[in-house]
């Protein structure tokens, strides 16, 4: 995973979970798209929410994490 300086970082450190400390989210657009997709799951279903995120160019690993593993979502 690449950080802001273009260096590769370990996945655990990039996720912010290695030390139990969460980083502040910096991508507001992706946050809003994810929130919209998650909120639409009860009415539209998981498949449509996943299609929406793919259409909006949300990275696949992020979409899978938030849609399939809700306990891995970041706390707002």
PDB file of N, CA, C and O in Angstrom:
ATOM      1  N   UNK A   1       0.851  -1.173   0.000  1.00  0.00           N
ATOM      2  CA  UNK A   1       0.000   0.000   0.000  1.00  0.00           C
ATOM      3  C   UNK A   1       0.895   1.233   0.000  1.00  0.00           C
ATOM      4  O   UNK A   1       1.919   1.254   0.682  1.00  0.00           O
ATOM      5  N   UNK A   2       0.521   2.256  -0.754  1.00  0.00           N
ATOM      6  CA  UNK A   2       1.353   3.451  -0.833  1.00  0.00           C
ATOM      7  C   UNK A   2       0.820   4.531   0.100  1.00  0.00           C
ATOM      8  O   UNK A   2      -0.389   4.717   0.235  1.00  0.00           O
ATOM      9  N   UNK A   3       1.745   5.235   0.738  1.00  0.00           N
ATOM     10  CA  UNK A   3       1.333   6.354   1.567  1.00  0.00           C
ATOM     11  C   UNK A   3       1.439   7.648   0.772  1.00  0.00           C
ATOM     12  O   UNK A   3       1.734   7.614  -0.423  1.00  0.00           O
ATOM     13  N   UNK A   4       1.205   8.776   1.409  1.00  0.00           N
ATOM     14  CA  UNK A   4       1.203  10.063   0.719  1.00  0.00           C
ATOM     15  C   UNK A   4       2.549  10.430   0.109  1.00  0.00           C
ATOM     16  O   UNK A   4       2.604  11.231  -0.825  1.00  0.00           O
ATOM     17  N   UNK A   5       3.619   9.864   0.615  1.00  0.00           N
ATOM     18  CA  UNK A   5       4.941  10.196   0.089  1.00  0.00           C
ATOM     19  C   UNK A   5       5.349   9.260  -1.043  1.00  0.00           C
ATOM     20  O   UNK A   5       6.442   9.398  -1.592  1.00  0.00           O
ATOM     21  N   UNK A   6       4.489   8.315  -1.398  1.00  0.00           N
ATOM     22  CA  UNK A   6       4.785   7.389  -2.467  1.00  0.00           C
ATOM     23  C   UNK A   6       5.565   6.173  -2.016  1.00  0.00           C
ATOM     24  O   UNK A   6       5.960   5.353  -2.845  1.00  0.00           O
ATOM     25  N   UNK A   7       5.795   6.037  -0.720  1.00  0.00           N
ATOM     26  CA  UNK A   7       6.521   4.892  -0.198  1.00  0.00           C
ATOM     27  C   UNK A   7       5.546   3.774   0.116  1.00  0.00           C
ATOM     28  O   UNK A   7       4.388   4.021   0.452  1.00  0.00           O
ATOM     29  N   UNK A   8       6.017   2.558   0.005  1.00  0.00           N
ATOM     30  CA  UNK A   8       5.184   1.425   0.366  1.00  0.00           C
ATOM     31  C   UNK A   8       5.183   1.272   1.878  1.00  0.00           C
ATOM     32  O   UNK A   8       6.222   1.409   2.525  1.00  0.00           O
ATOM     33  N   UNK A   9       4.014   0.989   2.438  1.00  0.00           N
ATOM     34  CA  UNK A   9       3.901   0.783   3.876  1.00  0.00           C
ATOM     35  C   UNK A   9       3.280  -0.582   4.128  1.00  0.00           C
ATOM     36  O   UNK A   9       2.522  -1.072   3.290  1.00  0.00           O
ATOM     37  N   UNK A  10       3.580  -1.203   5.252  1.00  0.00           N
ATOM     38  CA  UNK A  10       2.944  -2.478   5.571  1.00  0.00           C
ATOM     39  C   UNK A  10       1.435  -2.302   5.673  1.00  0.00           C
ATOM     40  O   UNK A  10       0.948  -1.261   6.115  1.00  0.00           O
ATOM     41  N   UNK A  11       0.704  -3.326   5.260  1.00  0.00           N
ATOM     42  CA  UNK A  11      -0.752  -3.240   5.248  1.00  0.00           C
ATOM     43  C   UNK A  11      -1.302  -2.976   6.640  1.00  0.00           C
ATOM     44  O   UNK A  11      -2.212  -2.160   6.789  1.00  0.00           O
ATOM     45  N   UNK A  12      -0.783  -3.633   7.654  1.00  0.00           N
ATOM     46  CA  UNK A  12      -1.291  -3.428   9.014  1.00  0.00           C
ATOM     47  C   UNK A  12      -1.105  -1.987   9.464  1.00  0.00           C
ATOM     48  O   UNK A  12      -1.993  -1.402  10.084  1.00  0.00           O
ATOM     49  N   UNK A  13       0.054  -1.419   9.148  1.00  0.00           N
ATOM     50  CA  UNK A  13       0.298  -0.031   9.541  1.00  0.00           C
ATOM     51  C   UNK A  13      -0.581   0.915   8.741  1.00  0.00           C
ATOM     52  O   UNK A  13      -1.066   1.913   9.274  1.00  0.00           O
ATOM     53  N   UNK A  14      -0.790   0.612   7.471  1.00  0.00           N
ATOM     54  CA  UNK A  14      -1.627   1.468   6.633  1.00  0.00           C
ATOM     55  C   UNK A  14      -3.072   1.425   7.090  1.00  0.00           C
ATOM     56  O   UNK A  14      -3.792   2.416   6.965  1.00  0.00           O
ATOM     57  N   UNK A  15      -3.501   0.299   7.615  1.00  0.00           N
ATOM     58  CA  UNK A  15      -4.879   0.183   8.093  1.00  0.00           C
ATOM     59  C   UNK A  15      -5.063   0.887   9.428  1.00  0.00           C
ATOM     60  O   UNK A  15      -6.192   1.149   9.843  1.00  0.00           O
ATOM     61  N   UNK A  16      -3.958   1.196  10.102  1.00  0.00           N
ATOM     62  CA  UNK A  16      -4.040   1.903  11.372  1.00  0.00           C
ATOM     63  C   UNK A  16      -4.421   1.015  12.533  1.00  0.00           C
ATOM     64  O   UNK A  16      -4.795   1.513  13.595  1.00  0.00           O
ATOM     65  N   UNK A  17      -4.334  -0.297  12.351  1.00  0.00           N
ATOM     66  CA  UNK A  17      -4.779  -1.193  13.406  1.00  0.00           C
ATOM     67  C   UNK A  17      -3.629  -1.867  14.147  1.00  0.00           C
ATOM     68  O   UNK A  17      -3.866  -2.520  15.163  1.00  0.00           O
ATOM     69  N   UNK A  18      -2.413  -1.731  13.681  1.00  0.00           N
ATOM     70  CA  UNK A  18      -1.290  -2.430  14.310  1.00  0.00           C
ATOM     71  C   UNK A  18      -1.136  -2.008  15.759  1.00  0.00           C
ATOM     72  O   UNK A  18      -0.905  -2.856  16.621  1.00  0.00           O
ATOM     73  N   UNK A  19      -1.256  -0.735  16.046  1.00  0.00           N
ATOM     74  CA  UNK A  19      -1.104  -0.263  17.417  1.00  0.00           C
ATOM     75  C   UNK A  19      -2.444   0.058  18.069  1.00  0.00           C
ATOM     76  O   UNK A  19      -2.489   0.568  19.189  1.00  0.00           O
ATOM     77  N   UNK A  20      -3.535  -0.242  17.368  1.00  0.00           N
ATOM     78  CA  UNK A  20      -4.856   0.040  17.910  1.00  0.00           C
ATOM     79  C   UNK A  20      -5.281   1.481  17.719  1.00  0.00           C
ATOM     80  O   UNK A  20      -6.347   1.871  18.196  1.00  0.00           O
ATOM     81  N   UNK A  21      -4.474   2.291  17.031  1.00  0.00           N
ATOM     82  CA  UNK A  21      -4.784   3.703  16.816  1.00  0.00           C
ATOM     83  C   UNK A  21      -5.364   3.868  15.414  1.00  0.00           C
ATOM     84  O   UNK A  21      -4.802   3.362  14.443  1.00  0.00           O
ATOM     85  N   UNK A  22      -6.468   4.563  15.311  1.00  0.00           N
ATOM     86  CA  UNK A  22      -7.087   4.803  14.009  1.00  0.00           C
ATOM     87  C   UNK A  22      -6.688   6.177  13.503  1.00  0.00           C
ATOM     88  O   UNK A  22      -6.633   7.139  14.268  1.00  0.00           O
ATOM     89  N   UNK A  23      -6.406   6.262  12.187  1.00  0.00           N
ATOM     90  CA  UNK A  23      -6.073   7.549  11.580  1.00  0.00           C
ATOM     91  C   UNK A  23      -7.335   8.254  11.131  1.00  0.00           C
ATOM     92  O   UNK A  23      -8.354   7.616  10.866  1.00  0.00           O
ATOM     93  N   UNK A  24      -7.265   9.556  11.048  1.00  0.00           N
ATOM     94  CA  UNK A  24      -8.377  10.361  10.548  1.00  0.00           C
ATOM     95  C   UNK A  24      -8.522  10.140   9.049  1.00  0.00           C
ATOM     96  O   UNK A  24      -7.532  10.157   8.317  1.00  0.00           O
ATOM     97  N   UNK A  25      -9.731   9.937   8.600  1.00  0.00           N
ATOM     98  CA  UNK A  25      -9.994   9.738   7.175  1.00  0.00           C
ATOM     99  C   UNK A  25      -9.745  11.046   6.432  1.00  0.00           C
ATOM    100  O   UNK A  25     -10.165  12.110   6.887  1.00  0.00           O
ATOM    101  N   UNK A  26      -9.069  10.969   5.301  1.00  0.00           N
ATOM    102  CA  UNK A  26      -8.764  12.172   4.534  1.00  0.00           C
ATOM    103  C   UNK A  26      -9.538  12.248   3.224  1.00  0.00           C
ATOM    104  O   UNK A  26      -9.638  13.322   2.632  1.00  0.00           O
ATOM    105  N   UNK A  27     -10.085  11.131   2.761  1.00  0.00           N
ATOM    106  CA  UNK A  27     -10.810  11.113   1.502  1.00  0.00           C
ATOM    107  C   UNK A  27     -12.314  11.252   1.769  1.00  0.00           C
ATOM    108  O   UNK A  27     -13.022  10.257   1.921  1.00  0.00           O
ATOM    109  N   UNK A  28     -12.779  12.479   1.822  1.00  0.00           N
ATOM    110  CA  UNK A  28     -14.175  12.763   2.172  1.00  0.00           C
ATOM    111  C   UNK A  28     -15.128  12.224   1.117  1.00  0.00           C
ATOM    112  O   UNK A  28     -16.207  11.737   1.454  1.00  0.00           O
ATOM    113  N   UNK A  29     -14.751  12.301  -0.147  1.00  0.00           N
ATOM    114  CA  UNK A  29     -15.619  11.817  -1.227  1.00  0.00           C
ATOM    115  C   UNK A  29     -15.875  10.313  -1.068  1.00  0.00           C
ATOM    116  O   UNK A  29     -17.018   9.862  -1.145  1.00  0.00           O
ATOM    117  N   UNK A  30     -14.807   9.546  -0.847  1.00  0.00           N
ATOM    118  CA  UNK A  30     -14.968   8.107  -0.684  1.00  0.00           C
ATOM    119  C   UNK A  30     -15.800   7.799   0.551  1.00  0.00           C
ATOM    120  O   UNK A  30     -16.635   6.895   0.535  1.00  0.00           O
ATOM    121  N   UNK A  31     -15.573   8.549   1.620  1.00  0.00           N
ATOM    122  CA  UNK A  31     -16.378   8.360   2.837  1.00  0.00           C
ATOM    123  C   UNK A  31     -17.856   8.531   2.539  1.00  0.00           C
ATOM    124  O   UNK A  31     -18.679   7.717   2.959  1.00  0.00           O
ATOM    125  N   UNK A  32     -18.191   9.584   1.819  1.00  0.00           N
ATOM    126  CA  UNK A  32     -19.591   9.853   1.508  1.00  0.00           C
ATOM    127  C   UNK A  32     -20.193   8.782   0.599  1.00  0.00           C
ATOM    128  O   UNK A  32     -21.345   8.389   0.782  1.00  0.00           O
ATOM    129  N   UNK A  33     -19.426   8.314  -0.373  1.00  0.00           N
ATOM    130  CA  UNK A  33     -19.905   7.261  -1.262  1.00  0.00           C
ATOM    131  C   UNK A  33     -20.141   5.964  -0.492  1.00  0.00           C
ATOM    132  O   UNK A  33     -21.140   5.278  -0.707  1.00  0.00           O
ATOM    133  N   UNK A  34     -19.225   5.637   0.396  1.00  0.00           N
ATOM    134  CA  UNK A  34     -19.363   4.421   1.205  1.00  0.00           C
ATOM    135  C   UNK A  34     -20.591   4.527   2.104  1.00  0.00           C
ATOM    136  O   UNK A  34     -21.372   3.581   2.207  1.00  0.00           O
ATOM    137  N   UNK A  35     -20.759   5.671   2.749  1.00  0.00           N
ATOM    138  CA  UNK A  35     -21.926   5.853   3.614  1.00  0.00           C
ATOM    139  C   UNK A  35     -23.220   5.705   2.829  1.00  0.00           C
ATOM    140  O   UNK A  35     -24.180   5.107   3.313  1.00  0.00           O
ATOM    141  N   UNK A  36     -23.244   6.244   1.633  1.00  0.00           N
ATOM    142  CA  UNK A  36     -24.436   6.147   0.787  1.00  0.00           C
ATOM    143  C   UNK A  36     -24.697   4.687   0.391  1.00  0.00           C
ATOM    144  O   UNK A  36     -25.839   4.229   0.424  1.00  0.00           O
ATOM    145  N   UNK A  37     -23.658   3.974   0.025  1.00  0.00           N
ATOM    146  CA  UNK A  37     -23.811   2.571  -0.364  1.00  0.00           C
ATOM    147  C   UNK A  37     -24.272   1.715   0.810  1.00  0.00           C
ATOM    148  O   UNK A  37     -25.167   0.883   0.662  1.00  0.00           O
ATOM    149  N   UNK A  38     -23.667   1.917   1.967  1.00  0.00           N
ATOM    150  CA  UNK A  38     -24.045   1.139   3.154  1.00  0.00           C
ATOM    151  C   UNK A  38     -25.500   1.416   3.538  1.00  0.00           C
ATOM    152  O   UNK A  38     -26.240   0.502   3.902  1.00  0.00           O
ATOM    153  N   UNK A  39     -25.896   2.672   3.453  1.00  0.00           N
ATOM    154  CA  UNK A  39     -27.280   3.027   3.790  1.00  0.00           C
ATOM    155  C   UNK A  39     -28.273   2.427   2.803  1.00  0.00           C
ATOM    156  O   UNK A  39     -29.434   2.212   3.152  1.00  0.00           O
ATOM    157  N   UNK A  40     -27.835   2.155   1.577  1.00  0.00           N
ATOM    158  CA  UNK A  40     -28.756   1.625   0.566  1.00  0.00           C
ATOM    159  C   UNK A  40     -28.890   0.103   0.613  1.00  0.00           C
ATOM    160  O   UNK A  40     -29.759  -0.452  -0.059  1.00  0.00           O
ATOM    161  N   UNK A  41     -28.060  -0.577   1.381  1.00  0.00           N
ATOM    162  CA  UNK A  41     -28.100  -2.041   1.419  1.00  0.00           C
ATOM    163  C   UNK A  41     -29.479  -2.588   1.797  1.00  0.00           C
ATOM    164  O   UNK A  41     -29.949  -3.516   1.140  1.00  0.00           O
ATOM    165  N   UNK A  42     -30.146  -2.057   2.822  1.00  0.00           N
ATOM    166  CA  UNK A  42     -31.456  -2.632   3.179  1.00  0.00           C
ATOM    167  C   UNK A  42     -32.509  -2.529   2.067  1.00  0.00           C
ATOM    168  O   UNK A  42     -33.367  -3.403   1.945  1.00  0.00           O
ATOM    169  N   UNK A  43     -32.446  -1.483   1.272  1.00  0.00           N
ATOM    170  CA  UNK A  43     -33.464  -1.314   0.230  1.00  0.00           C
ATOM    171  C   UNK A  43     -33.037  -1.856  -1.127  1.00  0.00           C
ATOM    172  O   UNK A  43     -33.856  -2.433  -1.842  1.00  0.00           O
ATOM    173  N   UNK A  44     -31.766  -1.681  -1.498  1.00  0.00           N
ATOM    174  CA  UNK A  44     -31.312  -2.086  -2.829  1.00  0.00           C
ATOM    175  C   UNK A  44     -30.560  -3.414  -2.844  1.00  0.00           C
ATOM    176  O   UNK A  44     -30.505  -4.086  -3.874  1.00  0.00           O
ATOM    177  N   UNK A  45     -29.989  -3.788  -1.719  1.00  0.00           N
ATOM    178  CA  UNK A  45     -29.246  -5.037  -1.643  1.00  0.00           C
ATOM    179  C   UNK A  45     -27.749  -4.838  -1.798  1.00  0.00           C
ATOM    180  O   UNK A  45     -27.270  -3.793  -2.239  1.00  0.00           O
ATOM    181  N   UNK A  46     -27.035  -5.880  -1.417  1.00  0.00           N
ATOM    182  CA  UNK A  46     -25.579  -5.846  -1.425  1.00  0.00           C
ATOM    183  C   UNK A  46     -25.014  -5.724  -2.841  1.00  0.00           C
ATOM    184  O   UNK A  46     -24.053  -4.988  -3.067  1.00  0.00           O
ATOM    185  N   UNK A  47     -25.608  -6.441  -3.787  1.00  0.00           N
ATOM    186  CA  UNK A  47     -25.115  -6.416  -5.164  1.00  0.00           C
ATOM    187  C   UNK A  47     -25.179  -5.012  -5.754  1.00  0.00           C
ATOM    188  O   UNK A  47     -24.210  -4.547  -6.353  1.00  0.00           O
ATOM    189  N   UNK A  48     -26.312  -4.333  -5.589  1.00  0.00           N
ATOM    190  CA  UNK A  48     -26.457  -2.976  -6.140  1.00  0.00           C
ATOM    191  C   UNK A  48     -25.522  -1.992  -5.443  1.00  0.00           C
ATOM    192  O   UNK A  48     -24.981  -1.090  -6.082  1.00  0.00           O
ATOM    193  N   UNK A  49     -25.330  -2.161  -4.140  1.00  0.00           N
ATOM    194  CA  UNK A  49     -24.404  -1.292  -3.410  1.00  0.00           C
ATOM    195  C   UNK A  49     -22.974  -1.485  -3.934  1.00  0.00           C
ATOM    196  O   UNK A  49     -22.231  -0.517  -4.094  1.00  0.00           O
ATOM    197  N   UNK A  50     -22.600  -2.732  -4.196  1.00  0.00           N
ATOM    198  CA  UNK A  50     -21.271  -3.021  -4.735  1.00  0.00           C
ATOM    199  C   UNK A  50     -21.119  -2.448  -6.142  1.00  0.00           C
ATOM    200  O   UNK A  50     -20.066  -1.904  -6.474  1.00  0.00           O
ATOM    201  N   UNK A  51     -22.147  -2.562  -6.964  1.00  0.00           N
ATOM    202  CA  UNK A  51     -22.107  -2.002  -8.319  1.00  0.00           C
ATOM    203  C   UNK A  51     -21.957  -0.485  -8.276  1.00  0.00           C
ATOM    204  O   UNK A  51     -21.216   0.098  -9.068  1.00  0.00           O
ATOM    205  N   UNK A  52     -22.662   0.143  -7.352  1.00  0.00           N
ATOM    206  CA  UNK A  52     -22.571   1.596  -7.199  1.00  0.00           C
ATOM    207  C   UNK A  52     -21.138   2.013  -6.859  1.00  0.00           C
ATOM    208  O   UNK A  52     -20.592   2.934  -7.466  1.00  0.00           O
ATOM    209  N   UNK A  53     -20.535   1.328  -5.884  1.00  0.00           N
ATOM    210  CA  UNK A  53     -19.168   1.684  -5.485  1.00  0.00           C
ATOM    211  C   UNK A  53     -18.186   1.450  -6.629  1.00  0.00           C
ATOM    212  O   UNK A  53     -17.264   2.243  -6.822  1.00  0.00           O
ATOM    213  N   UNK A  54     -18.372   0.376  -7.385  1.00  0.00           N
ATOM    214  CA  UNK A  54     -17.495   0.113  -8.526  1.00  0.00           C
ATOM    215  C   UNK A  54     -17.650   1.198  -9.588  1.00  0.00           C
ATOM    216  O   UNK A  54     -16.662   1.658 -10.160  1.00  0.00           O
ATOM    217  N   UNK A  55     -18.870   1.598  -9.846  1.00  0.00           N
ATOM    218  CA  UNK A  55     -19.135   2.653 -10.824  1.00  0.00           C
ATOM    219  C   UNK A  55     -18.499   3.971 -10.401  1.00  0.00           C
ATOM    220  O   UNK A  55     -18.048   4.746 -11.244  1.00  0.00           O
ATOM    221  N   UNK A  56     -18.463   4.222  -9.107  1.00  0.00           N
ATOM    222  CA  UNK A  56     -17.903   5.472  -8.585  1.00  0.00           C
ATOM    223  C   UNK A  56     -16.399   5.369  -8.326  1.00  0.00           C
ATOM    224  O   UNK A  56     -15.813   6.252  -7.701  1.00  0.00           O
ATOM    225  N   UNK A  57     -15.772   4.286  -8.809  1.00  0.00           N
ATOM    226  CA  UNK A  57     -14.324   4.088  -8.719  1.00  0.00           C
ATOM    227  C   UNK A  57     -13.779   4.005  -7.294  1.00  0.00           C
ATOM    228  O   UNK A  57     -12.656   4.435  -7.027  1.00  0.00           O
ATOM    229  N   UNK A  58     -14.565   3.460  -6.396  1.00  0.00           N
ATOM    230  CA  UNK A  58     -14.061   3.183  -5.048  1.00  0.00           C
ATOM    231  C   UNK A  58     -13.186   1.938  -5.162  1.00  0.00           C
ATOM    232  O   UNK A  58     -13.604   0.956  -5.774  1.00  0.00           O
ATOM    233  N   UNK A  59     -11.990   1.953  -4.593  1.00  0.00           N
ATOM    234  CA  UNK A  59     -11.114   0.775  -4.694  1.00  0.00           C
ATOM    235  C   UNK A  59     -11.819  -0.497  -4.229  1.00  0.00           C
ATOM    236  O   UNK A  59     -12.523  -0.495  -3.219  1.00  0.00           O
ATOM    237  N   UNK A  60     -11.621  -1.582  -4.980  1.00  0.00           N
ATOM    238  CA  UNK A  60     -12.311  -2.845  -4.700  1.00  0.00           C
ATOM    239  C   UNK A  60     -12.044  -3.346  -3.283  1.00  0.00           C
ATOM    240  O   UNK A  60     -12.957  -3.843  -2.625  1.00  0.00           O
ATOM    241  N   UNK A  61     -10.800  -3.221  -2.803  1.00  0.00           N
ATOM    242  CA  UNK A  61     -10.499  -3.721  -1.458  1.00  0.00           C
ATOM    243  C   UNK A  61     -11.265  -2.944  -0.392  1.00  0.00           C
ATOM    244  O   UNK A  61     -11.645  -3.514   0.631  1.00  0.00           O
ATOM    245  N   UNK A  62     -11.493  -1.670  -0.614  1.00  0.00           N
ATOM    246  CA  UNK A  62     -12.268  -0.854   0.328  1.00  0.00           C
ATOM    247  C   UNK A  62     -13.734  -1.261   0.263  1.00  0.00           C
ATOM    248  O   UNK A  62     -14.373  -1.437   1.300  1.00  0.00           O
ATOM    249  N   UNK A  63     -14.270  -1.410  -0.942  1.00  0.00           N
ATOM    250  CA  UNK A  63     -15.677  -1.790  -1.109  1.00  0.00           C
ATOM    251  C   UNK A  63     -15.967  -3.136  -0.462  1.00  0.00           C
ATOM    252  O   UNK A  63     -16.970  -3.291   0.235  1.00  0.00           O
ATOM    253  N   UNK A  64     -15.100  -4.099  -0.690  1.00  0.00           N
ATOM    254  CA  UNK A  64     -15.299  -5.421  -0.092  1.00  0.00           C
ATOM    255  C   UNK A  64     -15.243  -5.330   1.425  1.00  0.00           C
ATOM    256  O   UNK A  64     -16.070  -5.926   2.115  1.00  0.00           O
ATOM    257  N   UNK A  65     -14.268  -4.584   1.949  1.00  0.00           N
ATOM    258  CA  UNK A  65     -14.130  -4.466   3.406  1.00  0.00           C
ATOM    259  C   UNK A  65     -15.392  -3.896   4.039  1.00  0.00           C
ATOM    260  O   UNK A  65     -15.870  -4.429   5.040  1.00  0.00           O
ATOM    261  N   UNK A  66     -15.939  -2.830   3.479  1.00  0.00           N
ATOM    262  CA  UNK A  66     -17.073  -2.183   4.135  1.00  0.00           C
ATOM    263  C   UNK A  66     -18.396  -2.893   3.883  1.00  0.00           C
ATOM    264  O   UNK A  66     -19.300  -2.833   4.716  1.00  0.00           O
ATOM    265  N   UNK A  67     -18.518  -3.568   2.732  1.00  0.00           N
ATOM    266  CA  UNK A  67     -19.779  -4.237   2.433  1.00  0.00           C
ATOM    267  C   UNK A  67     -19.860  -5.643   3.016  1.00  0.00           C
ATOM    268  O   UNK A  67     -20.916  -6.056   3.496  1.00  0.00           O
ATOM    269  N   UNK A  68     -18.763  -6.371   2.976  1.00  0.00           N
ATOM    270  CA  UNK A  68     -18.780  -7.767   3.406  1.00  0.00           C
ATOM    271  C   UNK A  68     -18.390  -7.930   4.875  1.00  0.00           C
ATOM    272  O   UNK A  68     -18.862  -8.844   5.551  1.00  0.00           O
ATOM    273  N   UNK A  69     -17.529  -7.043   5.359  1.00  0.00           N
ATOM    274  CA  UNK A  69     -17.056  -7.133   6.743  1.00  0.00           C
ATOM    275  C   UNK A  69     -17.408  -5.853   7.500  1.00  0.00           C
ATOM    276  O   UNK A  69     -16.533  -5.015   7.717  1.00  0.00           O
ATOM    277  N   UNK A  70     -18.661  -5.685   7.903  1.00  0.00           N
ATOM    278  CA  UNK A  70     -19.068  -4.437   8.561  1.00  0.00           C
ATOM    279  C   UNK A  70     -18.291  -4.124   9.839  1.00  0.00           C
ATOM    280  O   UNK A  70     -18.153  -2.954  10.195  1.00  0.00           O
ATOM    281  N   UNK A  71     -17.788  -5.125  10.526  1.00  0.00           N
ATOM    282  CA  UNK A  71     -17.025  -4.864  11.752  1.00  0.00           C
ATOM    283  C   UNK A  71     -15.656  -4.259  11.471  1.00  0.00           C
ATOM    284  O   UNK A  71     -14.975  -3.832  12.403  1.00  0.00           O
ATOM    285  N   UNK A  72     -15.234  -4.212  10.201  1.00  0.00           N
ATOM    286  CA  UNK A  72     -13.954  -3.603   9.826  1.00  0.00           C
ATOM    287  C   UNK A  72     -14.119  -2.155   9.354  1.00  0.00           C
ATOM    288  O   UNK A  72     -13.134  -1.511   8.992  1.00  0.00           O
ATOM    289  N   UNK A  73     -15.331  -1.645   9.352  1.00  0.00           N
ATOM    290  CA  UNK A  73     -15.548  -0.260   8.939  1.00  0.00           C
ATOM    291  C   UNK A  73     -14.928   0.677   9.951  1.00  0.00           C
ATOM    292  O   UNK A  73     -14.853   0.376  11.142  1.00  0.00           O
ATOM    293  N   UNK A  74     -14.484   1.823   9.455  1.00  0.00           N
ATOM    294  CA  UNK A  74     -13.964   2.848  10.350  1.00  0.00           C
ATOM    295  C   UNK A  74     -15.123   3.534  11.043  1.00  0.00           C
ATOM    296  O   UNK A  74     -16.229   3.614  10.509  1.00  0.00           O
ATOM    297  N   UNK A  75     -14.857   4.021  12.224  1.00  0.00           N
ATOM    298  CA  UNK A  75     -15.856   4.772  12.975  1.00  0.00           C
ATOM    299  C   UNK A  75     -15.756   6.226  12.572  1.00  0.00           C
ATOM    300  O   UNK A  75     -14.662   6.790  12.564  1.00  0.00           O
ATOM    301  N   UNK A  76     -16.881   6.846  12.235  1.00  0.00           N
ATOM    302  CA  UNK A  76     -16.851   8.258  11.802  1.00  0.00           C
ATOM    303  C   UNK A  76     -16.566   9.187  12.924  1.00  0.00           C
ATOM    304  O   UNK A  76     -16.508  10.400  12.722  1.00  0.00           O
TER     305      UNK A  76
END
